């Protein structure tokens, strides 16, 4: 194995370790986020509020799009990601109302 290949393998290993740490951060962050959205769902159910808040959702999507632009992340990907999360949260809120 050449020195260049060894160096590339070491750099690859470092990138993968960073990716693994970031994946853990994402999972724990999503876990924390869903704890709060579960509490919101229960509160909405207790007070007979609708599970969905289109104005809030639109604002969040616009905010995330801005954050994505500043973070050099594809804003379309960020919107798809948030839409996925919002859909999951709404399903949880509907379960609380049942």
N, C-alpha and C positions, 0 to 999 in steps of 0.2 A: 504494500500500500504506500502510495507516495505521500510526501508531507502535505501537499495540497489537499489530498483526499482525507487525511487524518484531521487536518484543520477544519475542513468542511463538515466532517462527522461531528467534531466537537461543537462547532457553531450550531449545527442542527440539533444536537442534544440540548444546548442551552435554550434555543428557541422553543423546543418542545417542553422543557421544564417550565418556561414562562407561560406557555399556552395552558399547561396543566394547572398552574396556580391561578391563572385568570378564569379558567373553567370553574374552579372551586369557588372563586369569588362570585361568579355569576350565579351559581347554584344557591349559595348561601344568601345572596342578595335577593334572588327571586323568592326564596323561602321566607325571608323577612317581609318582603313586599306582600306576599300572599297572606301572611298573618294579619297585616293591617287591612287588606281588602276583605278578609273573612270577617273582621270586626265591623267593617263598614256594612257588609251584607247583613249581619245580624242587626245592626242599628237600623238599617233601612227596613228590614222585616218588622222589627218592633214598632216602628212608626208608620208602617204602611206606605213607605216611599217606593217609587219605581226602581227596579233593579238596574236600569240603564239611565244614564244622564248624558244625552247627546251633546249638550253644550260643553260639559266637562271633558268628554271624550275628544271633541274637536279641538279644544284648547290644549289638551295633552298631546295630541298628534302634532299640532303646530309647534308646541314647545320642544317636543322630541326631534322634530325635523330641524329646528334651529340648533339644538344641541349636536345633532349628527353632523350638520354642516361645519360647526366649529371643531368637532372632533375628527374631521376628515373621514367620516363614515358615510356611506351611500345613504342619503335620506330616504330613498324608496325602501331599502332594506329595513331601516329603522321604523318606518311607518308600518310595514308588514309585521315586524316583530311586535310593536305596540298593539296593533289590531288583533294579533293572535292572543296577547295577554288580556286585552280588554274583553274579547269574546269569552275567554276562560273565566274571568272575574264575573261577568254577567251570568254565566251558567251557575257559578257558586252562589251568587246573590239570589237567583231564581230558586235554588234548592232551599235556601233559608226561608223563603216565602211560602214554600209548600207545607 
